[in-house]
Amino acid sequence: MGYPDKFQGFMINDHNKWTDFRKEEFKPKVFGDNDVDIKIECCGVCGSDVHTINGGWGGSPLPICVGHEIVGKAIKVGSKVKTVKEGDRVGVGAQIWACLKCPQCKSDNENYCPHQVDTFGAPYPKEVDPDETITQGGYASHIRAHEYFVFPIPDEIASTDAAPMMCAGLTVWSPLSRAKVGKGSKVAVVGMGGLGHFAVLWAAALGAEVTVLSHSEHKKDDAMKLGAKEFVLTNKDGWEEPLAFKFDFVLNSADMTHTFDISKYLSICNVNAPFHQVGLPDEALPQFKAQSFMSNGSSIGASHIGSRPEMLAMLKFAAEKKLKPIVETLPIGEKGCAEAVERVSKNKVQYRFTLTDFDKAFDA
């Protein structure tokens, strides 16, 4: 069969065998007037991929093809598509559809649409696809997406660098943007992994004074190269004491928050400043008293990816500033996918993976 009837992808069939990838065919949703078909060139590897295939965030429909940091070439566009033309190099992130009618969608908050569809592991609404097809992600030959969630990639950004921006980059750009981080802001980034290193890169380029909080001393040099001014080890007693009331925005990109003493992290917030989470652990947060917020009026919150305007602004900013993440590449395949997700699960990557060589792995 093959394109356009079916796509191919490296898929997982058992949460207990989450590194056992097999190349299989799958049927995409029916092609709509606003849809774009993309032949995938490369795809970033996200922590969400690991949490999904190993069941850490709960079970998902199986078999599943993960991956939501996708870059490729548009090869077919629907009759009503206005923002993409055939041949364009484009990206797709962690969201593939929204109603575009609700108050959230109409206020550039479609990433909070109550009807949103994730790029993998989610059913389409019946009115969009009569079969309520389950979405499959970017470890695949192709992807079919609504044009609103297809983004032009500036020529200045290499595909392997653009791929991790589609999720990791946007996930930290959105809260930094909404917090109006800029010149004079004091920002703490907790954890310098795939998300955190983007947070340092963006915040520093926006003009903020950035401090990295980490338990890994060997990451200090990279933090400074990305623009951080200070690096604080959090595995030493009293690390938080000199930082009391220091930060206007604390961005937690670590997915080990369930092991934190939350009160220490709240104590470094300036008056009314937030401790904002984009790292999502499998486990529940530890119990802490409401009084922990009272000494400085701090708050705790979280966010979900970002909106189309934020994605476009981030890509424009990265292109103009010539900002480059730290990315390793691996060829896609049963072996490459397995190595990538296993190393991501063990934090053995510096700092994002992009899977490449899709033209060699899939039928034309």
C-alpha positions as CSV (number, residue, x, y, z in Angstrom):
1,M,0.0,0.0,0.0
2,G,2.2,2.8,1.2
3,Y,1.6,6.6,0.9
4,P,-1.1,8.0,0.5
5,D,-3.2,5.1,1.8
6,K,-1.0,4.2,4.8
7,F,2.1,5.5,6.5
8,Q,4.9,3.6,8.1
9,G,6.3,4.1,11.6
10,F,8.5,2.5,14.3
11,M,5.9,1.4,16.8
12,I,5.6,0.0,20.3
13,N,3.1,-2.8,21.1
14,D,3.7,-3.4,24.8
15,H,4.4,-0.9,27.6
16,N,6.5,-3.6,29.3
17,K,8.7,-3.8,26.1
18,W,9.0,-0.1,25.6
19,T,12.3,-0.3,23.7
20,D,11.1,-3.0,21.3
21,F,10.3,-0.9,18.2
22,R,9.0,-2.5,15.1
23,K,8.3,-0.9,11.7
24,E,4.6,-1.2,10.9
25,E,2.0,0.4,8.7
26,F,-0.8,2.5,10.1
27,K,-3.8,4.3,8.6
28,P,-3.9,8.1,9.0
29,K,-7.2,10.1,9.5
30,V,-9.2,10.9,6.4
31,F,-7.6,13.8,4.5
32,G,-9.4,17.1,5.1
33,D,-9.6,20.4,3.2
34,N,-7.4,22.0,5.9
35,D,-4.9,19.2,6.1
36,V,-1.2,19.0,5.2
37,D,0.7,15.8,4.5
38,I,4.4,16.0,5.4
39,K,7.1,13.7,4.4
40,I,9.2,13.6,7.6
41,E,12.9,14.4,7.4
42,C,13.8,14.2,11.1
43,C,12.1,14.0,14.5
44,G,13.2,15.0,18.0
45,V,13.0,12.6,21.0
46,C,11.1,14.0,23.9
47,G,10.7,12.8,27.5
48,S,7.0,12.6,26.7
49,D,7.8,9.8,24.3
50,V,9.4,7.8,27.1
51,H,6.6,8.5,29.6
52,T,4.1,7.4,27.0
53,I,5.7,4.1,25.8
54,N,6.7,2.9,29.2
55,G,3.2,3.7,30.7
56,G,4.6,6.2,33.2
57,W,1.8,8.7,32.5
58,G,-0.8,5.9,32.3
59,G,-1.6,3.5,29.5
60,S,-1.9,4.7,25.9
61,P,-3.6,3.1,22.9
62,L,-1.3,0.4,21.4
63,P,0.3,0.0,19.0
64,I,1.7,3.5,19.2
65,C,4.2,5.6,17.1
66,V,5.4,8.4,19.3
67,G,7.4,11.6,18.4
68,H,6.1,15.2,18.3
69,E,9.1,17.2,17.3
70,I,8.7,16.8,13.6
71,V,10.4,18.5,10.6
72,G,9.8,17.6,7.0
73,K,8.5,18.7,3.6
74,A,4.9,19.4,2.8
75,I,4.0,17.1,-0.1
76,K,0.2,17.5,-0.2
77,V,-2.1,20.4,0.9
78,G,-5.8,20.6,1.2
79,S,-8.0,22.8,-0.9
80,K,-8.6,25.3,1.9
81,V,-5.0,25.5,3.2
82,K,-3.6,29.0,3.1
83,T,-0.5,29.0,5.2
84,V,1.5,26.1,3.6
85,K,2.3,25.2,0.0
86,E,3.8,22.0,-1.4
87,G,7.6,21.9,-1.0
88,D,7.7,24.0,2.1
89,R,9.9,22.9,5.0
90,V,7.7,22.8,8.0
91,G,7.4,21.6,11.6
92,V,4.8,20.0,13.7
93,G,4.8,19.9,17.5
94,A,2.9,18.2,20.3
95,Q,-0.6,19.3,19.2
96,I,-2.2,18.4,15.9
97,W,-5.7,19.7,16.1
98,A,-8.1,22.0,18.1
99,C,-11.6,23.2,17.5
100,L,-10.5,26.8,16.7
101,K,-13.9,28.0,17.8
102,C,-13.9,28.0,21.6
103,P,-12.9,31.1,23.8
104,Q,-9.5,29.5,24.4
105,C,-8.8,29.0,20.7
106,K,-10.0,32.5,19.8
107,S,-7.7,34.1,22.3
108,D,-4.5,32.4,21.1
109,N,-4.7,29.8,23.8
110,E,-5.5,26.8,21.5
111,N,-3.0,24.8,23.5
112,Y,-5.7,24.8,26.3
113,C,-8.6,23.9,24.0
114,P,-10.8,21.4,25.8
115,H,-11.1,19.5,22.5
116,Q,-7.5,19.5,21.6
117,V,-5.9,16.5,20.0
118,D,-2.3,15.4,20.8
119,T,0.0,14.5,18.0
120,F,0.1,10.9,19.1
121,G,-2.1,8.6,21.1
122,A,-5.3,10.6,20.9
123,P,-8.6,10.0,19.0
124,Y,-9.9,12.5,16.5
125,P,-13.4,13.8,17.2
126,K,-16.0,12.0,15.1
127,E,-16.9,15.2,13.2
128,V,-13.3,15.5,12.0
129,D,-12.7,11.8,11.3
130,P,-15.6,9.3,11.1
131,D,-13.4,6.5,12.3
132,E,-12.1,8.5,15.3
133,T,-8.6,7.5,14.2
134,I,-5.9,7.5,16.9
135,T,-3.1,9.9,16.1
136,Q,0.4,8.5,15.4
137,G,3.5,10.5,15.8
138,G,6.8,11.4,14.1
139,Y,8.9,8.2,14.3
140,A,7.2,7.7,10.9
141,S,7.4,8.2,7.2
142,H,4.7,10.9,7.1
143,I,2.3,12.8,9.2
144,R,-1.1,14.4,8.4
145,A,-1.8,17.6,10.3
146,H,-4.2,20.6,10.3
147,E,-2.5,23.6,8.8
148,Y,-2.9,25.6,12.0
149,F,-0.4,23.2,13.6
150,V,2.0,23.2,10.8
151,F,4.8,25.8,11.1
152,P,7.2,27.2,8.5
153,I,10.9,26.7,9.5
154,P,13.1,29.7,8.8
155,D,16.0,29.0,6.4
156,E,18.5,30.0,9.1
157,I,17.6,27.0,11.4
158,A,18.9,23.5,10.5
159,S,16.3,20.8,10.5
160,T,18.0,18.9,13.3
161,D,18.0,22.0,15.5
162,A,14.4,23.0,14.6
163,A,13.0,19.6,15.5
164,P,13.5,19.8,19.3
165,M,12.2,23.4,19.2
166,M,8.8,22.0,18.2
167,C,8.1,20.8,21.7
168,A,11.0,21.4,24.1
169,G,11.8,24.8,22.8
170,L,8.1,26.0,22.7
171,T,7.3,24.4,26.1
172,V,9.8,26.8,27.9
173,W,9.4,29.7,25.4
174,S,5.7,30.0,26.2
175,P,6.0,30.6,30.0
176,L,9.0,32.8,29.6
177,S,7.1,34.9,27.0
178,R,3.9,35.1,29.1
179,A,5.9,36.1,32.2
180,K,7.4,38.9,30.1
181,V,10.9,37.8,30.8
182,G,13.4,40.3,29.4
183,K,16.2,42.7,30.2
184,G,16.6,43.1,34.0
185,S,14.6,39.9,34.8
186,K,16.2,37.5,37.3
187,V,15.3,33.9,36.2
188,A,16.2,30.6,37.8
189,V,16.1,27.5,35.7
190,V,15.8,24.3,37.7
191,G,17.4,21.3,36.0
192,M,19.5,21.6,32.8
193,G,18.3,18.8,30.6
194,G,16.5,18.9,27.3
195,L,14.0,21.5,28.5
196,G,16.3,23.4,30.8
197,H,19.0,24.0,28.3
198,F,16.5,25.6,26.0
199,A,15.2,27.7,28.9
200,V,18.7,29.0,29.6
201,L,19.3,29.7,25.9
202,W,16.0,31.6,25.5
203,A,16.0,33.5,28.8
204,A,19.6,34.7,28.4
205,A,19.0,35.8,24.8
206,L,15.9,37.7,26.0
207,G,18.2,39.7,28.3
208,A,17.5,38.0,31.6
209,E,20.1,37.3,34.3
210,V,19.9,33.5,34.5
211,T,20.9,31.2,37.3
212,V,20.9,27.5,36.8
213,L,20.0,25.2,39.8
214,S,21.3,21.7,39.2
215,H,22.6,18.7,41.1
216,S,25.0,17.9,38.2
217,E,28.2,19.9,38.5
218,H,29.5,18.8,35.1
219,K,26.8,20.8,33.4
220,K,28.2,24.1,34.6
221,D,30.4,24.8,31.6
222,D,27.5,24.2,29.2
223,A,25.2,26.4,31.3
224,M,27.7,29.3,31.0
225,K,28.1,28.8,27.3
226,L,24.3,29.0,26.9
227,G,24.3,32.4,28.7
228,A,23.8,31.6,32.4
229,K,25.5,34.0,34.9
230,E,25.4,31.7,37.9
231,F,25.4,28.0,38.6
232,V,24.2,26.7,41.9
233,L,24.4,23.0,43.1
234,T,21.3,22.0,44.9
235,N,22.7,18.9,46.5
236,K,24.5,20.9,49.1
237,D,22.8,21.8,52.4
238,G,21.6,25.4,52.6
239,W,21.9,26.0,48.8
240,E,18.7,28.1,48.9
241,E,19.7,30.5,51.8
242,P,21.7,33.0,49.7
243,L,19.0,33.0,47.1
244,A,16.1,34.1,49.2
245,F,13.7,36.5,47.4
246,K,16.1,36.6,44.4
247,F,14.1,35.5,41.4
248,D,11.3,37.1,39.5
249,F,10.6,33.7,37.7
250,V,11.6,30.2,38.7
251,L,11.2,27.7,35.8
252,N,11.3,24.1,36.9
253,S,12.2,21.9,33.9
254,A,13.2,18.8,36.1
255,D,10.9,15.8,36.1
256,M,12.0,14.8,39.6
257,T,9.9,17.4,41.5
258,H,8.4,14.6,43.6
259,T,11.8,14.4,45.3
260,F,12.1,18.2,46.0
261,D,11.7,20.0,49.3
262,I,9.2,22.4,47.6
263,S,9.5,25.0,50.4
264,K,13.1,25.6,49.5
265,Y,12.3,26.4,45.9
266,L,9.4,28.7,46.9
267,S,11.7,30.6,49.2
268,I,13.9,31.8,46.3
269,C,10.9,33.5,44.6
270,N,10.7,37.2,44.9
271,V,7.4,38.7,46.3
272,N,4.5,37.3,44.3
273,A,6.8,35.4,41.9
274,P,5.9,32.0,40.6
275,F,7.5,28.6,40.7
276,H,6.5,27.4,37.3
277,Q,6.6,23.8,36.2
278,V,7.2,22.4,32.7
279,G,8.9,19.2,33.9
280,L,6.3,16.6,34.8
281,P,7.3,13.6,37.0
282,D,5.5,10.3,36.9
283,E,4.9,10.6,40.7
284,A,2.7,13.0,42.6
285,L,4.2,16.1,44.2
286,P,5.1,15.8,47.9
287,Q,2.8,17.2,50.5
288,F,3.6,20.7,51.7
289,K,1.7,23.2,53.8
290,A,-0.1,26.2,52.3
291,Q,1.9,28.4,54.7
292,S,4.9,27.7,52.4
293,F,3.5,30.4,50.1
294,M,3.0,33.0,52.8
295,S,6.5,34.3,53.4
296,N,6.8,35.9,50.0
297,G,3.3,35.5,48.4
298,S,4.8,33.0,45.9
299,S,2.7,30.6,43.8
300,I,3.1,27.4,41.9
301,G,1.8,26.6,38.5
302,A,2.4,24.8,35.2
303,S,1.8,25.2,31.5
304,H,1.2,23.1,28.4
305,I,3.3,23.6,25.3
306,G,2.4,26.9,23.6
307,S,0.3,28.6,21.0
308,R,0.8,29.1,17.2
309,P,1.7,32.8,17.7
310,E,4.3,31.8,20.3
311,M,5.8,29.1,18.1
312,L,6.2,31.6,15.2
313,A,7.7,34.2,17.5
314,M,10.1,31.7,18.9
315,L,11.3,30.5,15.5
316,K,11.7,34.1,14.3
317,F,13.7,34.9,17.5
318,A,16.0,31.9,17.1
319,A,16.6,32.7,13.5
320,E,17.4,36.4,14.1
321,K,19.6,35.7,17.1
322,K,21.2,32.6,15.5
323,L,20.4,30.6,18.6
324,K,21.4,26.9,18.5
325,P,20.5,24.2,20.9
326,I,22.8,21.3,21.9
327,V,21.6,18.3,19.9
328,E,22.8,14.8,19.3
329,T,21.6,12.8,16.3
330,L,20.9,9.1,15.7
331,P,19.6,7.4,12.6
332,I,16.0,6.3,12.9
333,G,15.4,2.5,13.1
334,E,14.6,-0.2,15.6
335,K,18.1,0.2,17.1
336,G,18.3,4.0,16.9
337,C,14.8,4.5,18.5
338,A,15.6,2.1,21.3
339,E,18.9,3.7,22.1
340,A,17.4,7.2,22.0
341,V,14.5,6.5,24.4
342,E,16.6,4.4,26.7
343,R,19.3,7.1,27.0
344,V,16.6,9.8,27.5
345,S,15.1,7.8,30.3
346,K,18.5,7.7,32.0
347,N,19.3,11.4,31.2
348,K,22.3,10.2,29.1
349,V,21.9,12.8,26.3
350,Q,23.4,16.2,25.8
351,Y,20.8,17.7,25.6
352,R,18.2,16.6,23.0
353,F,18.2,13.8,20.4
354,T,17.0,14.2,16.8
355,L,16.4,11.1,14.8
356,T,17.6,11.4,11.2
357,D,18.1,9.4,8.0
358,F,14.3,8.9,7.5
359,D,14.8,8.6,3.7
360,K,16.9,5.4,4.3
361,A,14.5,3.8,6.8
362,F,11.2,4.2,4.9
363,D,9.9,3.3,1.5
364,A,9.7,6.2,-0.9
